[in-house]
Amino acid sequence: MIKSRLVASVALAVAVAVGTSGCAMVSTQATTIPYSPADGVNIPDSGPLKVRNVLIVADEDGIDGNLVAAIVNDTDEPHTLRIEFGEPAERVSVRVPAKSVVSLGENEEPILLEGIDTMPGADIDMFFQSGDDTGVVQPVPVLDGTLPYLADLVP
């Protein structure tokens, strides 16, 4: 009788241990999922230029917006970032010298995007490409000037 109680206690302890830790065995760890820890988004696979924290600060009607981003060039050559948005596609470009960062909205003027017709709170699909890469389409958040640090960026 004592032996069966011991076996039952051990079996119960094993079942509780497996039952309470089993979720971590089969689910993805949240800390391994890449994300942009900022208001904007990072653009993967756009080419040799790294586009970080890109967002649009729009007027209250969502007609026009300022493109804000940090564009990093770690290479030994200057590169141009090509950006397209809207239908028909509007095109803008940013030249980034070798081994430098162009920070639109900080050390450089933001790029005014006229006619985005996207209300703050929504996303707008934008195409980013640099170098010989094919580029990528990424949804970019449209914000307004409610946050104090974005107020001066409203067109």
Secondary structure as UniProt FT lines:
FT   HELIX           2..26
FT   HELIX           30..32
FT   STRAND          41..43
FT   TURN            44..45
FT   STRAND          49..58
FT   TURN            60..61
FT   STRAND          65..73
FT   STRAND          79..85
FT   TURN            86..89
FT   STRAND          90..96
FT   TURN            98..99
FT   STRAND          100..104
FT   TURN            105..107
FT   STRAND          111..113
FT   TURN            114..115
FT   TURN            120..121
FT   STRAND          123..130
FT   TURN            131..132
FT   STRAND          136..143
FT   HELIX           148..153
//
